[in-house]
């Protein structure tokens, strides 16, 4: 009898495509997505977006210092780990005010300001604290380029400046020392021997340059990342709620309630719009409750940014409601909707940043995430709560979300035609 029970369930599994999907396909799909995110398996390693500023050039008092700083900036611009964000002109460098604005708007992650104090070149990193990795990466690269770029002018013992296309033995030895300093700042104490030449090298006169990290976004916030978590979780469960609400259409279809409704003066347009308005209102309440809880318990500043929050929540809930109705009209049974919604919502949440911050993804995955409205919703909430930008800056996010809501609602109406003719 035990084997008979097992046999019944095996037959059920064989004929149930949704169960096959959830048992075998979904785990493999999500393993693949997270493997691609954390192993950089798609495309190149994500590059840090930087704005470059020549601080010595802005003062214009010391042309030699400006040239030395520009040399360091040129070397940074050629580094494969960095993506230089230009201003309105084609030049790689911008002024400090423009660079700070780029960081505040999210155009650049870090602004690198290279300046000279006395005879030493220093750097100031204007940082967006939401990316907790970028400042460490850029700091190491800036340290390396400053020390290597100024090596011929720093007086390596017994070494005259070499030609631009030639590295002397001492410079190669110094480059290895700098690489150790950049990767481990306290390595200068035991870097006295270089494997490049096998000779002793004294680095005492080459202290690491001064690198100051200034968090221009996130500084002074009581709970700086709570808005990111609240938005990510709220959008993901908003999608689940919308698909569950849209599934009521299939229940009405199965128990013939839909036919009785359409036999009255109610049309399919009335029915779909009524459900869309209800799901949108319910979604707005759901997200508001989430953020109110974040305000009361975790110190999120909701009421100070309520205008931007209200606009983003209305647009996001509208798009989620249309998404739920689209999936409901696309499927034929409640079981199909359950399986498809789980795959669709979790996939969009993974790629769109609800589960993993998008800045740790490779550039191809970040571009793929733009096909999900999770990414646009999170970018909008990020502008409101993290960057504290005015609502006028939400145009791209609001435009994409409202366009998504309209297109998906129209698609749901076209798919629902089959219920009117049967």
MARMI-137876 format. One record per residue (C-alpha): residue in one letter; x, y, z; residue number from 1. Coordinates in nm, 2 decimals. Layout:
residues N
r	u	v	w	k
A	X	Y	Z	NUM
...
//
This chain:
residues 422
r	u	v	w	k
X	0.00	0.00	0.00	1
X	0.29	0.24	0.07	2
X	0.42	0.18	-0.28	3
X	0.07	0.24	-0.42	4
X	0.07	0.59	-0.25	5
X	0.41	0.66	-0.40	6
X	0.29	0.55	-0.74	7
X	-0.01	0.78	-0.73	8
X	0.20	1.08	-0.64	9
X	0.45	0.99	-0.92	10
X	0.17	0.98	-1.17	11
X	0.04	1.31	-1.04	12
X	0.38	1.47	-1.07	13
X	0.42	1.34	-1.43	14
X	0.10	1.51	-1.54	15
X	0.14	1.83	-1.34	16
X	0.35	2.08	-1.53	17
X	0.34	2.34	-1.26	18
X	0.48	2.10	-1.00	19
X	0.75	2.00	-1.24	20
X	0.84	2.36	-1.29	21
X	0.85	2.45	-0.92	22
X	1.04	2.13	-0.82	23
X	1.31	2.12	-1.08	24
X	1.32	2.43	-1.30	25
X	1.28	2.71	-1.05	26
X	1.56	2.60	-0.81	27
X	1.80	2.56	-1.11	28
X	1.70	2.90	-1.25	29
X	1.76	3.08	-0.92	30
X	2.08	2.90	-0.85	31
X	2.20	3.02	-1.20	32
X	2.09	3.38	-1.14	33
X	2.27	3.41	-0.80	34
X	2.57	3.22	-0.94	35
X	2.60	3.48	-1.22	36
X	2.56	3.76	-0.98	37
X	2.82	3.66	-0.73	38
X	3.07	3.49	-0.96	39
X	3.06	3.76	-1.23	40
X	2.98	3.49	-1.47	41
X	2.81	3.72	-1.73	42
X	3.03	3.98	-1.89	43
X	3.30	4.17	-1.71	44
X	3.34	4.26	-1.35	45
X	3.12	4.57	-1.27	46
X	3.32	4.89	-1.30	47
X	3.30	5.17	-1.05	48
X	3.15	5.49	-1.20	49
X	3.39	5.77	-1.11	50
X	3.41	6.14	-1.18	51
X	3.76	6.28	-1.20	52
X	3.86	6.62	-1.07	53
X	4.19	6.80	-1.10	54
X	4.20	7.00	-0.78	55
X	4.53	7.16	-0.86	56
X	4.40	7.29	-1.20	57
X	4.11	7.47	-1.04	58
X	4.35	7.69	-0.83	59
X	4.57	7.76	-1.14	60
X	4.85	7.88	-0.91	61
X	5.09	7.59	-0.98	62
X	5.10	7.46	-1.34	63
X	5.35	7.19	-1.25	64
X	5.12	7.06	-0.97	65
X	4.83	7.06	-1.21	66
X	5.03	6.85	-1.46	67
X	5.13	6.60	-1.20	68
X	4.77	6.56	-1.08	69
X	4.65	6.53	-1.44	70
X	4.90	6.25	-1.50	71
X	4.76	6.05	-1.21	72
X	4.40	6.12	-1.34	73
X	4.50	6.01	-1.69	74
X	4.63	5.68	-1.55	75
X	4.31	5.63	-1.35	76
X	4.10	5.69	-1.65	77
X	4.27	5.40	-1.83	78
X	4.21	5.16	-1.55	79
X	3.98	4.88	-1.66	80
X	3.81	4.87	-1.31	81
X	3.68	5.23	-1.34	82
X	3.43	5.38	-1.57	83
X	3.49	5.75	-1.61	84
X	3.17	5.96	-1.62	85
X	3.21	6.28	-1.82	86
X	3.03	6.60	-1.78	87
X	2.87	6.82	-2.05	88
X	3.20	6.83	-2.24	89
X	3.40	6.54	-2.38	90
X	3.69	6.59	-2.13	91
X	3.75	6.32	-1.87	92
X	3.78	6.57	-1.58	93
X	3.51	6.79	-1.44	94
X	3.51	7.06	-1.17	95
X	3.45	6.97	-0.81	96
X	3.09	7.12	-0.79	97
X	2.98	6.92	-1.10	98
X	3.14	6.60	-0.97	99
X	2.96	6.64	-0.63	100
X	2.63	6.69	-0.82	101
X	2.69	6.38	-1.02	102
X	2.74	6.17	-0.71	103
X	2.43	6.31	-0.54	104
X	2.22	6.24	-0.85	105
X	2.36	5.89	-0.88	106
X	2.53	5.95	-1.21	107
X	2.87	5.86	-1.05	108
X	2.94	5.65	-0.75	109
X	3.26	5.83	-0.64	110
X	3.42	6.16	-0.74	111
X	3.80	6.14	-0.72	112
X	3.96	6.48	-0.64	113
X	4.34	6.48	-0.69	114
X	4.53	6.78	-0.55	115
X	4.88	6.86	-0.43	116
X	4.96	6.97	-0.08	117
X	5.32	7.10	-0.07	118
X	5.52	6.84	-0.26	119
X	5.29	6.55	-0.19	120
X	4.99	6.46	-0.40	121
X	4.68	6.37	-0.21	122
X	4.33	6.25	-0.30	123
X	3.98	6.31	-0.17	124
X	3.70	6.06	-0.25	125
X	3.35	6.21	-0.25	126
X	3.16	5.89	-0.18	127
X	2.81	5.76	-0.20	128
X	2.79	5.54	0.11	129
X	2.52	5.31	-0.03	130
X	2.79	5.13	-0.22	131
X	3.01	4.98	0.06	132
X	3.26	4.83	-0.17	133
X	3.34	5.10	-0.42	134
X	3.53	5.33	-0.18	135
X	3.77	5.05	-0.09	136
X	3.84	4.96	-0.45	137
X	3.89	5.31	-0.57	138
X	4.10	5.40	-0.27	139
X	4.34	5.12	-0.35	140
X	4.36	5.21	-0.72	141
X	4.42	5.58	-0.64	142
X	4.69	5.49	-0.39	143
X	4.87	5.28	-0.65	144
X	4.84	5.54	-0.93	145
X	4.96	5.83	-0.72	146
X	5.27	5.64	-0.59	147
X	5.36	5.49	-0.93	148
X	5.28	5.81	-1.12	149
X	5.50	6.02	-0.90	150
X	5.78	5.77	-0.86	151
X	6.03	5.93	-1.11	152
X	5.98	6.27	-0.94	153
X	5.99	6.14	-0.58	154
X	6.36	6.06	-0.59	155
X	6.41	5.68	-0.59	156
X	6.76	5.62	-0.46	157
X	7.01	5.63	-0.74	158
X	6.74	5.65	-1.01	159
X	6.69	5.92	-1.27	160
X	6.36	5.96	-1.44	161
X	6.31	5.69	-1.70	162
X	6.17	5.73	-2.05	163
X	5.79	5.70	-2.07	164
X	5.81	5.37	-2.25	165
X	6.07	5.21	-2.03	166
X	6.07	5.08	-1.67	167
X	6.40	5.06	-1.49	168
X	6.47	4.78	-1.24	169
X	6.43	5.02	-0.96	170
X	6.09	5.14	-1.09	171
X	5.97	4.78	-1.14	172
X	6.08	4.71	-0.78	173
X	5.90	5.02	-0.67	174
X	5.58	4.92	-0.86	175
X	5.58	4.59	-0.68	176
X	5.61	4.77	-0.35	177
X	5.32	5.00	-0.44	178
X	5.11	4.71	-0.53	179
X	5.16	4.56	-0.19	180
X	5.08	4.90	-0.02	181
X	4.76	4.93	-0.23	182
X	4.64	4.59	-0.14	183
X	4.75	4.59	0.22	184
X	4.84	4.94	0.36	185
X	5.06	4.80	0.64	186
X	5.27	4.60	0.39	187
X	5.54	4.88	0.37	188
X	5.71	4.74	0.68	189
X	5.79	4.41	0.52	190
X	5.83	4.51	0.15	191
X	6.20	4.56	0.18	192
X	6.29	4.28	-0.07	193
X	6.14	4.26	-0.42	194
X	6.12	3.95	-0.62	195
X	6.16	4.15	-0.93	196
X	6.53	4.21	-0.88	197
X	6.61	4.01	-0.57	198
X	6.78	4.32	-0.42	199
X	6.70	4.51	-0.10	200
X	6.48	4.81	-0.15	201
X	6.41	5.07	0.12	202
X	6.06	5.21	0.10	203
X	6.09	5.44	0.41	204
X	6.08	5.76	0.19	205
X	5.77	5.65	0.01	206
X	5.48	5.67	0.26	207
X	5.13	5.60	0.12	208
X	4.96	5.92	0.00	209
X	4.68	6.08	0.20	210
X	4.35	5.94	0.09	211
X	4.04	6.09	0.25	212
X	3.69	5.94	0.20	213
X	3.41	6.19	0.24	214
X	3.06	6.04	0.25	215
X	2.85	6.32	0.09	216
X	2.55	6.09	0.08	217
X	2.46	5.89	0.39	218
X	2.65	6.11	0.63	219
X	2.45	6.18	0.94	220
X	2.16	5.96	0.85	221
X	2.02	5.78	1.15	222
X	1.95	5.46	0.96	223
X	2.09	5.50	0.61	224
X	2.01	5.17	0.45	225
X	1.66	5.10	0.59	226
X	1.49	5.27	0.30	227
X	1.67	5.04	0.05	228
X	1.55	4.73	0.24	229
X	1.20	4.87	0.29	230
X	1.16	4.95	-0.08	231
X	1.30	4.61	-0.20	232
X	1.08	4.40	0.02	233
X	0.77	4.62	-0.04	234
X	0.80	4.60	-0.42	235
X	0.85	4.22	-0.41	236
X	0.55	4.15	-0.19	237
X	0.35	4.41	-0.38	238
X	0.39	4.19	-0.69	239
X	0.29	3.87	-0.50	240
X	-0.02	4.05	-0.37	241
X	-0.12	4.18	-0.71	242
X	-0.09	3.83	-0.87	243
X	-0.30	3.68	-0.59	244
X	-0.56	3.95	-0.64	245
X	-0.56	3.89	-1.01	246
X	-0.62	3.52	-0.96	247
X	-0.97	3.60	-0.84	248
X	-1.05	3.64	-1.21	249
X	-0.97	3.28	-1.26	250
X	-1.17	3.17	-0.96	251
X	-1.47	3.36	-1.10	252
X	-1.42	3.20	-1.43	253
X	-1.41	2.85	-1.28	254
X	-1.72	2.89	-1.07	255
X	-1.91	3.07	-1.35	256
X	-1.94	3.39	-1.15	257
X	-1.77	3.57	-1.44	258
X	-2.04	3.46	-1.69	259
X	-2.32	3.59	-1.46	260
X	-2.14	3.92	-1.41	261
X	-2.10	3.97	-1.79	262
X	-2.47	3.88	-1.84	263
X	-2.56	4.20	-1.65	264
X	-2.49	4.55	-1.77	265
X	-2.13	4.51	-1.66	266
X	-1.88	4.48	-1.94	267
X	-1.53	4.33	-1.94	268
X	-1.39	4.69	-1.94	269
X	-1.58	4.77	-1.62	270
X	-1.47	4.45	-1.46	271
X	-1.10	4.49	-1.54	272
X	-1.08	4.86	-1.45	273
X	-1.27	4.79	-1.12	274
X	-1.02	4.52	-1.03	275
X	-0.73	4.74	-1.14	276
X	-0.84	5.03	-0.92	277
X	-0.89	4.80	-0.63	278
X	-0.55	4.63	-0.66	279
X	-0.38	4.97	-0.71	280
X	-0.55	5.11	-0.39	281
X	-0.47	4.79	-0.20	282
X	-0.10	4.81	-0.31	283
X	-0.07	5.17	-0.20	284
X	-0.20	5.08	0.14	285
X	0.03	4.78	0.16	286
X	0.34	4.98	0.08	287
X	0.24	5.27	0.31	288
X	0.20	5.03	0.60	289
X	0.55	4.89	0.53	290
X	0.71	5.24	0.53	291
X	0.51	5.35	0.83	292
X	0.64	5.05	1.02	293
X	0.99	5.15	0.91	294
X	0.92	5.50	1.03	295
X	0.80	5.40	1.37	296
X	1.04	5.12	1.45	297
X	1.36	5.19	1.24	298
X	1.36	5.57	1.21	299
X	1.29	5.61	0.84	300
X	1.21	5.97	0.76	301
X	0.89	5.91	0.57	302
X	0.69	6.23	0.63	303
X	0.99	6.45	0.52	304
X	0.97	6.29	0.18	305
X	0.60	6.21	0.16	306
X	0.54	6.38	-0.17	307
X	0.80	6.18	-0.36	308
X	0.70	5.86	-0.17	309
X	0.33	5.91	-0.27	310
X	0.42	5.95	-0.64	311
X	0.64	5.65	-0.65	312
X	0.40	5.43	-0.45	313
X	0.11	5.52	-0.68	314
X	0.31	5.45	-1.00	315
X	0.45	5.12	-0.86	316
X	0.12	4.99	-0.73	317
X	-0.04	5.08	-1.07	318
X	0.22	4.88	-1.25	319
X	0.19	4.59	-1.01	320
X	-0.19	4.58	-1.05	321
X	-0.16	4.56	-1.43	322
X	0.10	4.29	-1.39	323
X	-0.13	4.08	-1.17	324
X	-0.42	4.11	-1.42	325
X	-0.20	4.04	-1.71	326
X	-0.07	3.71	-1.56	327
X	-0.43	3.62	-1.46	328
X	-0.56	3.66	-1.81	329
X	-0.26	3.49	-1.96	330
X	-0.32	3.17	-1.76	331
X	-0.61	2.92	-1.78	332
X	-0.61	2.79	-1.42	333
X	-0.53	2.91	-1.08	334
X	-0.25	2.64	-1.06	335
X	-0.08	2.78	-1.37	336
X	-0.10	3.13	-1.23	337
X	0.06	3.01	-0.90	338
X	0.36	2.85	-1.07	339
X	0.41	3.13	-1.33	340
X	0.38	3.41	-1.07	341
X	0.64	3.26	-0.84	342
X	0.89	3.23	-1.13	343
X	0.81	3.57	-1.27	344
X	0.81	3.76	-0.94	345
X	1.12	3.60	-0.79	346
X	1.31	3.64	-1.12	347
X	1.23	4.01	-1.15	348
X	1.31	4.06	-0.78	349
X	1.65	3.90	-0.82	350
X	1.74	4.09	-1.13	351
X	1.58	4.41	-1.02	352
X	1.76	4.45	-0.69	353
X	1.49	4.35	-0.44	354
X	1.71	4.06	-0.32	355
X	2.07	4.17	-0.41	356
X	2.19	4.53	-0.46	357
X	2.23	4.59	-0.83	358
X	2.57	4.75	-0.79	359
X	2.73	4.41	-0.71	360
X	2.61	4.27	-1.05	361
X	2.80	4.28	-1.37	362
X	2.70	4.54	-1.62	363
X	2.51	4.30	-1.85	364
X	2.30	4.19	-1.55	365
X	2.24	4.55	-1.45	366
X	2.11	4.62	-1.80	367
X	1.89	4.31	-1.79	368
X	1.75	4.43	-1.46	369
X	1.61	4.74	-1.64	370
X	1.36	4.51	-1.81	371
X	1.20	4.46	-1.46	372
X	1.00	4.74	-1.30	373
X	1.16	4.64	-0.97	374
X	1.47	4.82	-1.08	375
X	1.28	5.14	-1.18	376
X	1.08	5.14	-0.86	377
X	1.39	5.09	-0.64	378
X	1.57	5.36	-0.83	379
X	1.28	5.60	-0.76	380
X	1.27	5.52	-0.39	381
X	1.65	5.56	-0.38	382
X	1.62	5.91	-0.52	383
X	1.35	6.00	-0.27	384
X	1.49	5.86	0.06	385
X	1.86	5.81	0.00	386
X	1.96	6.09	-0.24	387
X	1.68	6.32	-0.11	388
X	1.62	6.46	-0.46	389
X	1.30	6.66	-0.54	390
X	1.00	6.49	-0.71	391
X	1.09	6.66	-1.03	392
X	1.39	6.42	-1.06	393
X	1.15	6.12	-1.07	394
X	1.05	6.17	-1.43	395
X	1.23	5.86	-1.58	396
X	1.11	5.62	-1.31	397
X	0.75	5.75	-1.31	398
X	0.74	5.74	-1.69	399
X	0.85	5.38	-1.72	400
X	0.62	5.26	-1.44	401
X	0.31	5.43	-1.58	402
X	0.39	5.32	-1.93	403
X	0.43	4.96	-1.80	404
X	0.09	4.99	-1.62	405
X	-0.08	5.10	-1.93	406
X	0.08	4.84	-2.17	407
X	0.01	4.55	-1.93	408
X	-0.35	4.66	-1.86	409
X	-0.41	4.68	-2.24	410
X	-0.25	4.34	-2.29	411
X	-0.48	4.20	-2.01	412
X	-0.78	4.34	-2.19	413
X	-0.69	4.18	-2.52	414
X	-0.63	3.84	-2.36	415
X	-0.96	3.87	-2.18	416
X	-1.15	3.87	-2.51	417
X	-1.16	3.49	-2.51	418
X	-1.38	3.50	-2.20	419
X	-1.63	3.72	-2.38	420
X	-1.67	3.49	-2.68	421
X	-1.70	3.15	-2.50	422
//
